[in-house]
Amino acid sequence: MQSPPPRVPEPTAPTRAHSAPARAAERRAAAESRLTAEMASALSGARRRALRDGDAQIDTAHLLHSLLETDPEVRAAFDGGSQVSKVLGYLVQRSIGYGLRWQRTVEDSGAVPVVRERAMRGWSPQAVSAMRRALERAVRRGEPRVAGLDLLAALASDRESRAVDVLVRAGVDAEALAGRLSRV
């Protein structure tokens, strides 16, 4: 009697766990293709800053800080260099005093709707909301890519965000800034 031929296992379909990272990478690549070079640089900087600060999530203050460091158009949107210096001063103090109350907390004031579908892992709900509003602003302007001024306008318009807290403490009228940017 012959033994049956060895059984060859049939290939299995990828499980959700195996395909989730691939889907996340695809979504990230698609999202990043909608950014200007300055915005891509700012997002990389915000990610590094959050890690360096020991924060679990990128928040609106991380985004503001990176925008100011990387995008000359964003710096020019303020009323002079002294305002930018004051804002950066507050942002730099984040890890040594100002902003310590934010460490290891999630930025979610409740002022903006919590993003339930496909929340971006490692981002605060308000930062996700700001990025979506920046994308919407770029689309309204007829641009295929999100620019730094789009994100700055979104950040300045959310009165409950950490970014606006920083702006106000530095003496910037965030409402006036958002208004100016809405006309640009």
mmCIF file of the C-alpha atoms, coordinates in Angstrom:
data_MODEL
# 
_entry.id   MODEL 
# 
loop_
_atom_site.group_PDB 
_atom_site.id 
_atom_site.type_symbol 
_atom_site.label_atom_id 
_atom_site.label_alt_id 
_atom_site.label_comp_id 
_atom_site.label_asym_id 
_atom_site.label_entity_id 
_atom_site.label_seq_id 
_atom_site.pdbx_PDB_ins_code 
_atom_site.Cartn_x 
_atom_site.Cartn_y 
_atom_site.Cartn_z 
_atom_site.occupancy 
_atom_site.B_iso_or_equiv 
_atom_site.pdbx_formal_charge 
_atom_site.auth_seq_id 
_atom_site.auth_comp_id 
_atom_site.auth_asym_id 
_atom_site.auth_atom_id 
_atom_site.pdbx_PDB_model_num 
ATOM 1   C CA . MET A 1 1   ? 0.000   0.000  0.000  1.00 0.00 ? 1   MET A CA 1 
ATOM 2   C CA . GLN A 1 2   ? 1.330   3.324  -0.993 1.00 0.00 ? 2   GLN A CA 1 
ATOM 3   C CA . SER A 1 3   ? 1.300   6.229  1.338  1.00 0.00 ? 3   SER A CA 1 
ATOM 4   C CA . PRO A 1 4   ? -0.703  9.237  0.217  1.00 0.00 ? 4   PRO A CA 1 
ATOM 5   C CA . PRO A 1 5   ? 1.283   12.033 -1.398 1.00 0.00 ? 5   PRO A CA 1 
ATOM 6   C CA . PRO A 1 6   ? 2.502   14.683 1.015  1.00 0.00 ? 6   PRO A CA 1 
ATOM 7   C CA . ARG A 1 7   ? -0.095  17.300 1.587  1.00 0.00 ? 7   ARG A CA 1 
ATOM 8   C CA . VAL A 1 8   ? 0.878   20.734 0.385  1.00 0.00 ? 8   VAL A CA 1 
ATOM 9   C CA . PRO A 1 9   ? -0.646  23.447 2.516  1.00 0.00 ? 9   PRO A CA 1 
ATOM 10  C CA . GLU A 1 10  ? -2.854  25.796 0.599  1.00 0.00 ? 10  GLU A CA 1 
ATOM 11  C CA . PRO A 1 11  ? -1.873  29.422 0.649  1.00 0.00 ? 11  PRO A CA 1 
ATOM 12  C CA . THR A 1 12  ? -3.951  31.346 3.100  1.00 0.00 ? 12  THR A CA 1 
ATOM 13  C CA . ALA A 1 13  ? -5.390  34.761 2.630  1.00 0.00 ? 13  ALA A CA 1 
ATOM 14  C CA . PRO A 1 14  ? -3.657  37.424 4.654  1.00 0.00 ? 14  PRO A CA 1 
ATOM 15  C CA . THR A 1 15  ? -5.233  37.993 8.014  1.00 0.00 ? 15  THR A CA 1 
ATOM 16  C CA . ARG A 1 16  ? -6.411  41.366 9.163  1.00 0.00 ? 16  ARG A CA 1 
ATOM 17  C CA . ALA A 1 17  ? -3.355  41.664 11.388 1.00 0.00 ? 17  ALA A CA 1 
ATOM 18  C CA . HIS A 1 18  ? -0.996  41.135 8.452  1.00 0.00 ? 18  HIS A CA 1 
ATOM 19  C CA . SER A 1 19  ? -2.794  43.496 6.106  1.00 0.00 ? 19  SER A CA 1 
ATOM 20  C CA . ALA A 1 20  ? -3.399  46.286 8.618  1.00 0.00 ? 20  ALA A CA 1 
ATOM 21  C CA . PRO A 1 21  ? 0.193   47.593 8.525  1.00 0.00 ? 21  PRO A CA 1 
ATOM 22  C CA . ALA A 1 22  ? 0.150   47.491 4.741  1.00 0.00 ? 22  ALA A CA 1 
ATOM 23  C CA . ARG A 1 23  ? -3.132  49.399 4.630  1.00 0.00 ? 23  ARG A CA 1 
ATOM 24  C CA . ALA A 1 24  ? -1.807  51.943 7.132  1.00 0.00 ? 24  ALA A CA 1 
ATOM 25  C CA . ALA A 1 25  ? 1.335   52.434 5.024  1.00 0.00 ? 25  ALA A CA 1 
ATOM 26  C CA . GLU A 1 26  ? -0.796  52.936 1.915  1.00 0.00 ? 26  GLU A CA 1 
ATOM 27  C CA . ARG A 1 27  ? -2.984  55.499 3.683  1.00 0.00 ? 27  ARG A CA 1 
ATOM 28  C CA . ARG A 1 28  ? 0.077   57.322 5.016  1.00 0.00 ? 28  ARG A CA 1 
ATOM 29  C CA . ALA A 1 29  ? 1.675   57.434 1.548  1.00 0.00 ? 29  ALA A CA 1 
ATOM 30  C CA . ALA A 1 30  ? -1.565  58.718 0.014  1.00 0.00 ? 30  ALA A CA 1 
ATOM 31  C CA . ALA A 1 31  ? -1.889  61.400 2.702  1.00 0.00 ? 31  ALA A CA 1 
ATOM 32  C CA . GLU A 1 32  ? 1.740   62.490 2.339  1.00 0.00 ? 32  GLU A CA 1 
ATOM 33  C CA . SER A 1 33  ? 1.350   62.843 -1.414 1.00 0.00 ? 33  SER A CA 1 
ATOM 34  C CA . ARG A 1 34  ? -1.109  65.664 -0.684 1.00 0.00 ? 34  ARG A CA 1 
ATOM 35  C CA . LEU A 1 35  ? 1.491   67.770 1.182  1.00 0.00 ? 35  LEU A CA 1 
ATOM 36  C CA . THR A 1 36  ? 3.930   70.415 0.004  1.00 0.00 ? 36  THR A CA 1 
ATOM 37  C CA . ALA A 1 37  ? 7.596   69.743 0.747  1.00 0.00 ? 37  ALA A CA 1 
ATOM 38  C CA . GLU A 1 38  ? 7.472   72.252 3.636  1.00 0.00 ? 38  GLU A CA 1 
ATOM 39  C CA . MET A 1 39  ? 4.438   70.509 5.117  1.00 0.00 ? 39  MET A CA 1 
ATOM 40  C CA . ALA A 1 40  ? 6.048   67.079 4.843  1.00 0.00 ? 40  ALA A CA 1 
ATOM 41  C CA . SER A 1 41  ? 9.104   68.474 6.611  1.00 0.00 ? 41  SER A CA 1 
ATOM 42  C CA . ALA A 1 42  ? 6.937   70.082 9.299  1.00 0.00 ? 42  ALA A CA 1 
ATOM 43  C CA . LEU A 1 43  ? 5.109   66.814 9.959  1.00 0.00 ? 43  LEU A CA 1 
ATOM 44  C CA . SER A 1 44  ? 8.388   64.926 10.255 1.00 0.00 ? 44  SER A CA 1 
ATOM 45  C CA . GLY A 1 45  ? 9.605   67.559 12.688 1.00 0.00 ? 45  GLY A CA 1 
ATOM 46  C CA . ALA A 1 46  ? 6.404   67.361 14.736 1.00 0.00 ? 46  ALA A CA 1 
ATOM 47  C CA . ARG A 1 47  ? 6.750   63.575 14.929 1.00 0.00 ? 47  ARG A CA 1 
ATOM 48  C CA . ARG A 1 48  ? 10.370  63.857 16.121 1.00 0.00 ? 48  ARG A CA 1 
ATOM 49  C CA . ARG A 1 49  ? 9.455   66.588 18.599 1.00 0.00 ? 49  ARG A CA 1 
ATOM 50  C CA . ALA A 1 50  ? 6.646   64.497 20.118 1.00 0.00 ? 50  ALA A CA 1 
ATOM 51  C CA . LEU A 1 51  ? 9.011   61.536 20.537 1.00 0.00 ? 51  LEU A CA 1 
ATOM 52  C CA . ARG A 1 52  ? 11.735  63.708 22.024 1.00 0.00 ? 52  ARG A CA 1 
ATOM 53  C CA . ASP A 1 53  ? 9.269   65.297 24.466 1.00 0.00 ? 53  ASP A CA 1 
ATOM 54  C CA . GLY A 1 54  ? 8.045   61.870 25.555 1.00 0.00 ? 54  GLY A CA 1 
ATOM 55  C CA . ASP A 1 55  ? 4.537   62.558 24.262 1.00 0.00 ? 55  ASP A CA 1 
ATOM 56  C CA . ALA A 1 56  ? 2.437   59.682 22.990 1.00 0.00 ? 56  ALA A CA 1 
ATOM 57  C CA . GLN A 1 57  ? 0.777   61.835 20.360 1.00 0.00 ? 57  GLN A CA 1 
ATOM 58  C CA . ILE A 1 58  ? 1.540   64.682 18.004 1.00 0.00 ? 58  ILE A CA 1 
ATOM 59  C CA . ASP A 1 59  ? -0.574  67.609 19.132 1.00 0.00 ? 59  ASP A CA 1 
ATOM 60  C CA . THR A 1 60  ? -1.344  71.030 17.702 1.00 0.00 ? 60  THR A CA 1 
ATOM 61  C CA . ALA A 1 61  ? 1.534   72.675 19.593 1.00 0.00 ? 61  ALA A CA 1 
ATOM 62  C CA . HIS A 1 62  ? 3.999   70.223 18.003 1.00 0.00 ? 62  HIS A CA 1 
ATOM 63  C CA . LEU A 1 63  ? 2.538   71.087 14.603 1.00 0.00 ? 63  LEU A CA 1 
ATOM 64  C CA . LEU A 1 64  ? 2.760   74.841 15.259 1.00 0.00 ? 64  LEU A CA 1 
ATOM 65  C CA . HIS A 1 65  ? 6.358   74.553 16.450 1.00 0.00 ? 65  HIS A CA 1 
ATOM 66  C CA . SER A 1 66  ? 7.464   72.602 13.387 1.00 0.00 ? 66  SER A CA 1 
ATOM 67  C CA . LEU A 1 67  ? 5.584   74.910 11.022 1.00 0.00 ? 67  LEU A CA 1 
ATOM 68  C CA . LEU A 1 68  ? 7.346   77.945 12.458 1.00 0.00 ? 68  LEU A CA 1 
ATOM 69  C CA . GLU A 1 69  ? 10.735  76.253 12.148 1.00 0.00 ? 69  GLU A CA 1 
ATOM 70  C CA . THR A 1 70  ? 10.325  74.977 8.589  1.00 0.00 ? 70  THR A CA 1 
ATOM 71  C CA . ASP A 1 71  ? 8.007   77.251 6.623  1.00 0.00 ? 71  ASP A CA 1 
ATOM 72  C CA . PRO A 1 72  ? 8.987   80.857 5.781  1.00 0.00 ? 72  PRO A CA 1 
ATOM 73  C CA . GLU A 1 73  ? 5.424   81.656 4.611  1.00 0.00 ? 73  GLU A CA 1 
ATOM 74  C CA . VAL A 1 74  ? 4.101   80.668 8.033  1.00 0.00 ? 74  VAL A CA 1 
ATOM 75  C CA . ARG A 1 75  ? 6.628   82.914 9.797  1.00 0.00 ? 75  ARG A CA 1 
ATOM 76  C CA . ALA A 1 76  ? 5.710   85.785 7.454  1.00 0.00 ? 76  ALA A CA 1 
ATOM 77  C CA . ALA A 1 77  ? 2.023   85.443 8.418  1.00 0.00 ? 77  ALA A CA 1 
ATOM 78  C CA . PHE A 1 78  ? 2.753   86.889 11.869 1.00 0.00 ? 78  PHE A CA 1 
ATOM 79  C CA . ASP A 1 79  ? 3.006   90.558 12.756 1.00 0.00 ? 79  ASP A CA 1 
ATOM 80  C CA . GLY A 1 80  ? 6.784   90.769 12.706 1.00 0.00 ? 80  GLY A CA 1 
ATOM 81  C CA . GLY A 1 81  ? 9.693   88.707 13.900 1.00 0.00 ? 81  GLY A CA 1 
ATOM 82  C CA . SER A 1 82  ? 9.178   89.551 17.556 1.00 0.00 ? 82  SER A CA 1 
ATOM 83  C CA . GLN A 1 83  ? 5.851   87.680 17.569 1.00 0.00 ? 83  GLN A CA 1 
ATOM 84  C CA . VAL A 1 84  ? 7.458   84.621 16.024 1.00 0.00 ? 84  VAL A CA 1 
ATOM 85  C CA . SER A 1 85  ? 10.271  84.788 18.599 1.00 0.00 ? 85  SER A CA 1 
ATOM 86  C CA . LYS A 1 86  ? 7.792   84.969 21.476 1.00 0.00 ? 86  LYS A CA 1 
ATOM 87  C CA . VAL A 1 87  ? 5.771   82.037 20.143 1.00 0.00 ? 87  VAL A CA 1 
ATOM 88  C CA . LEU A 1 88  ? 8.921   79.969 19.651 1.00 0.00 ? 88  LEU A CA 1 
ATOM 89  C CA . GLY A 1 89  ? 10.034  80.953 23.146 1.00 0.00 ? 89  GLY A CA 1 
ATOM 90  C CA . TYR A 1 90  ? 6.871   79.491 24.645 1.00 0.00 ? 90  TYR A CA 1 
ATOM 91  C CA . LEU A 1 91  ? 7.140   76.384 22.507 1.00 0.00 ? 91  LEU A CA 1 
ATOM 92  C CA . VAL A 1 92  ? 10.759  75.787 23.508 1.00 0.00 ? 92  VAL A CA 1 
ATOM 93  C CA . GLN A 1 93  ? 9.770   76.058 27.172 1.00 0.00 ? 93  GLN A CA 1 
ATOM 94  C CA . ARG A 1 94  ? 7.245   73.273 26.721 1.00 0.00 ? 94  ARG A CA 1 
ATOM 95  C CA . SER A 1 95  ? 9.568   70.537 27.951 1.00 0.00 ? 95  SER A CA 1 
ATOM 96  C CA . ILE A 1 96  ? 11.154  72.557 30.760 1.00 0.00 ? 96  ILE A CA 1 
ATOM 97  C CA . GLY A 1 97  ? 8.151   74.270 32.318 1.00 0.00 ? 97  GLY A CA 1 
ATOM 98  C CA . TYR A 1 98  ? 5.413   75.698 30.199 1.00 0.00 ? 98  TYR A CA 1 
ATOM 99  C CA . GLY A 1 99  ? 3.317   72.875 28.864 1.00 0.00 ? 99  GLY A CA 1 
ATOM 100 C CA . LEU A 1 100 ? 4.425   70.263 31.385 1.00 0.00 ? 100 LEU A CA 1 
ATOM 101 C CA . ARG A 1 101 ? 0.760   69.840 32.318 1.00 0.00 ? 101 ARG A CA 1 
ATOM 102 C CA . TRP A 1 102 ? 0.297   68.485 28.787 1.00 0.00 ? 102 TRP A CA 1 
ATOM 103 C CA . GLN A 1 103 ? 2.858   65.701 29.100 1.00 0.00 ? 103 GLN A CA 1 
ATOM 104 C CA . ARG A 1 104 ? 1.409   62.255 28.683 1.00 0.00 ? 104 ARG A CA 1 
ATOM 105 C CA . THR A 1 105 ? -2.098  63.614 28.136 1.00 0.00 ? 105 THR A CA 1 
ATOM 106 C CA . VAL A 1 106 ? -4.253  63.535 25.030 1.00 0.00 ? 106 VAL A CA 1 
ATOM 107 C CA . GLU A 1 107 ? -5.201  66.845 23.478 1.00 0.00 ? 107 GLU A CA 1 
ATOM 108 C CA . ASP A 1 108 ? -8.970  66.658 23.168 1.00 0.00 ? 108 ASP A CA 1 
ATOM 109 C CA . SER A 1 109 ? -10.870 69.641 24.479 1.00 0.00 ? 109 SER A CA 1 
ATOM 110 C CA . GLY A 1 110 ? -14.248 68.440 23.326 1.00 0.00 ? 110 GLY A CA 1 
ATOM 111 C CA . ALA A 1 111 ? -14.530 71.639 21.299 1.00 0.00 ? 111 ALA A CA 1 
ATOM 112 C CA . VAL A 1 112 ? -14.073 69.748 18.063 1.00 0.00 ? 112 VAL A CA 1 
ATOM 113 C CA . PRO A 1 113 ? -15.866 66.538 17.186 1.00 0.00 ? 113 PRO A CA 1 
ATOM 114 C CA . VAL A 1 114 ? -13.861 63.479 18.085 1.00 0.00 ? 114 VAL A CA 1 
ATOM 115 C CA . VAL A 1 115 ? -12.600 61.853 14.940 1.00 0.00 ? 115 VAL A CA 1 
ATOM 116 C CA . ARG A 1 116 ? -13.967 58.341 15.057 1.00 0.00 ? 116 ARG A CA 1 
ATOM 117 C CA . GLU A 1 117 ? -13.292 56.926 11.619 1.00 0.00 ? 117 GLU A CA 1 
ATOM 118 C CA . ARG A 1 118 ? -9.726  55.994 10.825 1.00 0.00 ? 118 ARG A CA 1 
ATOM 119 C CA . ALA A 1 119 ? -8.145  58.119 13.518 1.00 0.00 ? 119 ALA A CA 1 
ATOM 120 C CA . MET A 1 120 ? -4.466  58.585 12.841 1.00 0.00 ? 120 MET A CA 1 
ATOM 121 C CA . ARG A 1 121 ? -2.489  56.588 15.336 1.00 0.00 ? 121 ARG A CA 1 
ATOM 122 C CA . GLY A 1 122 ? -0.084  58.760 17.280 1.00 0.00 ? 122 GLY A CA 1 
ATOM 123 C CA . TRP A 1 123 ? -2.026  61.987 16.654 1.00 0.00 ? 123 TRP A CA 1 
ATOM 124 C CA . SER A 1 124 ? -4.286  63.878 19.034 1.00 0.00 ? 124 SER A CA 1 
ATOM 125 C CA . PRO A 1 125 ? -7.900  64.225 17.894 1.00 0.00 ? 125 PRO A CA 1 
ATOM 126 C CA . GLN A 1 126 ? -7.404  67.983 17.536 1.00 0.00 ? 126 GLN A CA 1 
ATOM 127 C CA . ALA A 1 127 ? -4.290  67.546 15.411 1.00 0.00 ? 127 ALA A CA 1 
ATOM 128 C CA . VAL A 1 128 ? -6.195  65.153 13.127 1.00 0.00 ? 128 VAL A CA 1 
ATOM 129 C CA . SER A 1 129 ? -9.041  67.636 12.899 1.00 0.00 ? 129 SER A CA 1 
ATOM 130 C CA . ALA A 1 130 ? -6.608  70.465 12.075 1.00 0.00 ? 130 ALA A CA 1 
ATOM 131 C CA . MET A 1 131 ? -5.028  68.409 9.286  1.00 0.00 ? 131 MET A CA 1 
ATOM 132 C CA . ARG A 1 132 ? -8.451  67.640 7.825  1.00 0.00 ? 132 ARG A CA 1 
ATOM 133 C CA . ARG A 1 133 ? -9.448  71.320 7.925  1.00 0.00 ? 133 ARG A CA 1 
ATOM 134 C CA . ALA A 1 134 ? -6.123  72.228 6.272  1.00 0.00 ? 134 ALA A CA 1 
ATOM 135 C CA . LEU A 1 135 ? -6.833  69.745 3.487  1.00 0.00 ? 135 LEU A CA 1 
ATOM 136 C CA . GLU A 1 136 ? -10.335 71.175 3.026  1.00 0.00 ? 136 GLU A CA 1 
ATOM 137 C CA . ARG A 1 137 ? -8.862  74.691 2.837  1.00 0.00 ? 137 ARG A CA 1 
ATOM 138 C CA . ALA A 1 138 ? -6.380  73.617 0.155  1.00 0.00 ? 138 ALA A CA 1 
ATOM 139 C CA . VAL A 1 139 ? -9.198  72.031 -1.862 1.00 0.00 ? 139 VAL A CA 1 
ATOM 140 C CA . ARG A 1 140 ? -11.274 75.235 -1.594 1.00 0.00 ? 140 ARG A CA 1 
ATOM 141 C CA . ARG A 1 141 ? -8.270  77.171 -2.907 1.00 0.00 ? 141 ARG A CA 1 
ATOM 142 C CA . GLY A 1 142 ? -8.073  74.760 -5.820 1.00 0.00 ? 142 GLY A CA 1 
ATOM 143 C CA . GLU A 1 143 ? -4.701  73.386 -4.747 1.00 0.00 ? 143 GLU A CA 1 
ATOM 144 C CA . PRO A 1 144 ? -3.860  69.687 -4.823 1.00 0.00 ? 144 PRO A CA 1 
ATOM 145 C CA . ARG A 1 145 ? -1.441  69.954 -1.888 1.00 0.00 ? 145 ARG A CA 1 
ATOM 146 C CA . VAL A 1 146 ? -1.764  71.236 1.661  1.00 0.00 ? 146 VAL A CA 1 
ATOM 147 C CA . ALA A 1 147 ? 0.571   74.129 2.445  1.00 0.00 ? 147 ALA A CA 1 
ATOM 148 C CA . GLY A 1 148 ? 1.807   75.415 5.786  1.00 0.00 ? 148 GLY A CA 1 
ATOM 149 C CA . LEU A 1 149 ? -0.563  78.387 5.706  1.00 0.00 ? 149 LEU A CA 1 
ATOM 150 C CA . ASP A 1 150 ? -3.488  75.968 5.351  1.00 0.00 ? 150 ASP A CA 1 
ATOM 151 C CA . LEU A 1 151 ? -2.461  74.213 8.547  1.00 0.00 ? 151 LEU A CA 1 
ATOM 152 C CA . LEU A 1 152 ? -1.685  77.477 10.354 1.00 0.00 ? 152 LEU A CA 1 
ATOM 153 C CA . ALA A 1 153 ? -5.193  78.741 9.521  1.00 0.00 ? 153 ALA A CA 1 
ATOM 154 C CA . ALA A 1 154 ? -6.692  75.512 10.854 1.00 0.00 ? 154 ALA A CA 1 
ATOM 155 C CA . LEU A 1 155 ? -4.614  75.650 14.029 1.00 0.00 ? 155 LEU A CA 1 
ATOM 156 C CA . ALA A 1 156 ? -5.382  79.320 14.730 1.00 0.00 ? 156 ALA A CA 1 
ATOM 157 C CA . SER A 1 157 ? -9.118  78.789 14.306 1.00 0.00 ? 157 SER A CA 1 
ATOM 158 C CA . ASP A 1 158 ? -9.477  76.174 17.075 1.00 0.00 ? 158 ASP A CA 1 
ATOM 159 C CA . ARG A 1 159 ? -9.730  78.236 20.254 1.00 0.00 ? 159 ARG A CA 1 
ATOM 160 C CA . GLU A 1 160 ? -9.409  75.182 22.494 1.00 0.00 ? 160 GLU A CA 1 
ATOM 161 C CA . SER A 1 161 ? -6.216  73.814 20.952 1.00 0.00 ? 161 SER A CA 1 
ATOM 162 C CA . ARG A 1 162 ? -2.806  73.820 22.566 1.00 0.00 ? 162 ARG A CA 1 
ATOM 163 C CA . ALA A 1 163 ? -1.522  75.783 19.575 1.00 0.00 ? 163 ALA A CA 1 
ATOM 164 C CA . VAL A 1 164 ? -3.938  78.634 20.295 1.00 0.00 ? 164 VAL A CA 1 
ATOM 165 C CA . ASP A 1 165 ? -3.025  78.489 23.988 1.00 0.00 ? 165 ASP A CA 1 
ATOM 166 C CA . VAL A 1 166 ? 0.605   79.072 22.977 1.00 0.00 ? 166 VAL A CA 1 
ATOM 167 C CA . LEU A 1 167 ? -0.316  81.840 20.522 1.00 0.00 ? 167 LEU A CA 1 
ATOM 168 C CA . VAL A 1 168 ? -2.422  83.702 23.080 1.00 0.00 ? 168 VAL A CA 1 
ATOM 169 C CA . ARG A 1 169 ? 0.206   83.419 25.826 1.00 0.00 ? 169 ARG A CA 1 
ATOM 170 C CA . ALA A 1 170 ? 2.762   84.842 23.371 1.00 0.00 ? 170 ALA A CA 1 
ATOM 171 C CA . GLY A 1 171 ? 0.513   87.850 22.708 1.00 0.00 ? 171 GLY A CA 1 
ATOM 172 C CA . VAL A 1 172 ? -0.783  86.776 19.291 1.00 0.00 ? 172 VAL A CA 1 
ATOM 173 C CA . ASP A 1 173 ? -4.426  87.479 18.525 1.00 0.00 ? 173 ASP A CA 1 
ATOM 174 C CA . ALA A 1 174 ? -5.231  83.987 17.203 1.00 0.00 ? 174 ALA A CA 1 
ATOM 175 C CA . GLU A 1 175 ? -8.685  85.032 16.018 1.00 0.00 ? 175 GLU A CA 1 
ATOM 176 C CA . ALA A 1 176 ? -7.263  87.919 13.981 1.00 0.00 ? 176 ALA A CA 1 
ATOM 177 C CA . LEU A 1 177 ? -4.543  85.636 12.593 1.00 0.00 ? 177 LEU A CA 1 
ATOM 178 C CA . ALA A 1 178 ? -7.152  83.067 11.529 1.00 0.00 ? 178 ALA A CA 1 
ATOM 179 C CA . GLY A 1 179 ? -9.222  85.861 9.962  1.00 0.00 ? 179 GLY A CA 1 
ATOM 180 C CA . ARG A 1 180 ? -6.248  87.186 7.984  1.00 0.00 ? 180 ARG A CA 1 
ATOM 181 C CA . LEU A 1 181 ? -5.419  83.716 6.774  1.00 0.00 ? 181 LEU A CA 1 
ATOM 182 C CA . SER A 1 182 ? -8.984  83.009 5.714  1.00 0.00 ? 182 SER A CA 1 
ATOM 183 C CA . ARG A 1 183 ? -8.697  85.893 3.252  1.00 0.00 ? 183 ARG A CA 1 
ATOM 184 C CA . VAL A 1 184 ? -5.418  84.635 1.812  1.00 0.00 ? 184 VAL A CA 1 
# 
